[in-house]
C-alpha cells in the first residue's frame, strides 16, 4: 500500500469516527415518555431493540408503552414512575401489582449482573410466605390471601426468625418471595394493612457511574459504550469531540472535519 493511500484511509477513518460522534449526539437527544424525560444515562428502546444502546449505560434502556416508561430487571418488568437525575435515583413499580387491591408478589427483585444499580437507603425488604399449611397463634395472616385452610404471611425481612417456628415457614409454605418497598410507605409498622399500598408506590434504586465514566462525566461529557458485551467506552463531548476519557482541554479527542487534536 502506498503512503499516500495509507494516509488517506487513516484521515478518512478519523473523519468517520468523529462525525459519528456528532451524529450520535443528535440521535441521543432527550425524549419524553408520558411525564418523564428520558436522557443520559438512560436511553429509549425502539421496537424492543437495543438500537439506542450507545446513547447511555448498558441495561438502562427504557421502553415507552402507552406513554408509560418500562424497565426490565433482568427479565421482570417495572413501570418507571420517577427519575431523579440530581440524586441519581429511579423509582420502579412492579407491573404485576398495579391496580391490585391485594397484590400478590410473584418474584424477587433481582439486580444480578447489573452492577450500576444498587438498593437505596430509602428501601425496606418485605418477606412473604404464601399458601402455608403452617399456623401459629403469634403470627397474623394476610386475610385477603386466605385459601381454604392455608394462610399467607408477611414480615419485615429478617424479622420472621423462622427458627422460632421450628422451620415451619419455609417447610410448610409453597412459596417465599422477598420484595422491596419504600420505608415511609409502611405507616407505624402496619404491614398487614400497608403492604399493598406500599408495593404500588414502588421502590427506589440508586445508580452509580459505570465503568470508566467518572472522569468523562465530571468533564461534562457522556459515555458511549461500543457494545454492552465489551464495556469499552468513549467520551462524547458537547461540542462533538470524541475522547477516550475526558473532555477537558488537552485530553485526547478529535474535532470532526478539522483533523486537529485538542
N, C-alpha and C positions, 0 to 999 in steps of 0.2 A: 504494500500500500504506500502511495506517495505521501510525503509530508504534507503537501497541500490538501489532499483528500482527508488525511488524518485530522488536521486542524479544523477543516470544515465540519466534519462529523462531530468533533468534540464541541465546537461552538454551537452547533445545532442542538446537541443534547442539552446543553445548558439553557438555551432559549426555551426548549420544550418543557423542561422541568420547572423553570421559573414562571413561564406563562401558565402552566398547570396550577401553580400556587395561586396566581391571580384569579384563575377560573374557579378554583375551589373556594376562595374567599367569598365570591359572589354566590356560588351554589350553596354555601353553608350559612347564608344569612338567616337570622332568627325567623321563626314562623310560629303561628298560633294554632292551638287546638282547644276549642272552647275558650275558656277564660285564662288559659295558661300559655305562657311564652316558652317555646322550645328552642333553646340555644345552647351553645357550648357550655359544658362538655357533653350535653345530650344532643341527640340528632333524631330526625324524624324518619321512620321507616315508611317505605312506599311499597304497596302491594306485597307486604310481608317479606320483603327482601332486605339485604344488608347493603344496598347500593350507596346509601349515605353514610356508611360507617366511618369513612375517612374524615367526617365532619366533627368527630368527638371521640370519646373513650369507647373502646370495645365494650359491648354489653350494656351501653347506655342508650340504645335505640328505643324510641317510643312510637308505638302505633297510634293513629288517631282514628277512632271508630265512633261514628255518630257524635262527633265533637267531644269525645272523651279520650284523653290520653291513657294508654295502657302500656305497662311494663311487664316483661316476662322474667321471672327469677326462679330457678333457671328454666323450669318448664311450666310453672304455675303463673297465672295472670292476675295482675293487680291494677285497679284504677289508680291513676296519679291525681291526687286532689290538691297538692301544693308542691311547688319547688321554690325553696328559699336559696337564691344564688348568693346572698350575702353570708348566710350561715352554712352554706354547703350541705343542705339537708333536703330530703324529699319525703313526702307523706304518701303512703300507699294503703289502699283498702282492697282486701281480698274480694274478687268479683263474686265468689261463691256465696258471700254473706250479705251482699247488698239487698236491702228491702226485705230481709228475713226477720220476722219478729222474734224468732228463737233460733238464731244462726247456729248451725252445726259445723264446727271446724272439720275440714276434710283432709288437711295436710299440714305438716310443719312448715315453717318459713325457713327456706334454705338459702344461704349465701355461699354455698360451696362453689369454689373456683371463681368467685367474683371478689377479688381482694380489694377492689377500690371502694366497696361498701362495708360499713360497719354499723352495728346497732348503736342507737342514740342513748344517752343517759336519761332521756325522757321516757324510755320504754319500760314495759313491765311484761314478764312472761306469765302466761296463764296455762295451767296444765289440766287438760280434760281427760277424763276416763269415761268411755261410752259403753252403754249396754252391759252393765255389770250385774252379775248374779249376787255379788257381794253387797251386804247391807250391814251398816254399823250405826248404832244409836247416836254416836257423836258426830256423824257426818250427815249434812243435809243434802238431799239430792236435788237435781235440777228438775223441777216439776214438769216443765214443758217438754222434756225429753223422756219422760217415763214411758216404757214399753212393756205392758204386762207386768210381770214381777221384776223385770230388770230396771235398773236405775242408772243414771249418769251423774257425774260429779265434776266440779271444777275447783281448783285450788290455785293460789298464787304459787308459781313454780318454786319448788324447794320446800314448801310448807306442808306438803302432803305426808311426808315421812312414812313411806309405805311399810317400813319395818314395824311401825307402831300398830299396823293392822295385820301383822303376820304375813306380809307379802300378798295379801288378798287383792289389792288393787290391780296389780299387773297380772296376777294369775287368773282372776275371775272377771276381768273386763275384756271385751272383744277388741277395743281399740284405745290407744293412748296418743293424743295429739297435743303438741305444745304450740301455742300461738303467741303473737306479740301485740300488745295494745299500748296506748299512751297512759302513763300512770295517772294523770289527772282526770282521766275519764272514768275511773272507778272511785266513786264518791264514798268516803267513810269506810272503805274496805268492803262495801256491799257487793260481793261478786255475783251472787245469785240473781240480783235484780239489775246489776250494772254491766254484766259481761256482754250482753247483746248490743247495747248502745255503744260500748267501748269498741267492739270489733268493727262496727260500722263506721266509726270515726278513724279507724286505721292505726298505723304505727309510723314511726319516723326512722329513716336511715340517714346516716351521715356518709358523705363521700370524701375520699382522700385523693390527693393528686396521684395520677397514675404514672408508673414507670419513672422516666427521667423528665417529667413535665414541669417540675417545680421551677427550675431556672427559666424555662421558656415562659411560663405564665407570669412569673414575677417581673419579667421584662415587657409584659404587655402582649405577648404572643399567644397563640393557641396551638396545642399539639395536634399533629395529624399522624395517625398510625397507618403505616403502609398496609399491613394486614393484621387481623386480630391474632393470627397464629404466631407471627414473628415478633409482635410487640415492638418492632422498630418504629421510631417516630422521628419526625422533623418538626421544626418550629416555624409556623406561618405567621408573619408579621403583618400589622395593619396596613403597611404600605406595599404589600405584595411580595416582599422578600421571603425567601425560604432559607432558613438557617438550620444548622444541625442542633443547636441547643438554646441560643438566646438571640433576642432582637436588639440587644444593646449595641451601640456603635462600636465597631471593632470586632464584633462577633462574626463568625463565619456565615456568609449568605451572599446571594446574588440578586441584583435588580433586573427584572425582566427587560430585555431589549438593550441594556446598557453594556452587559458583559463586564461590569466593574464590581469588584469586591468592596465591602464597607471598609 
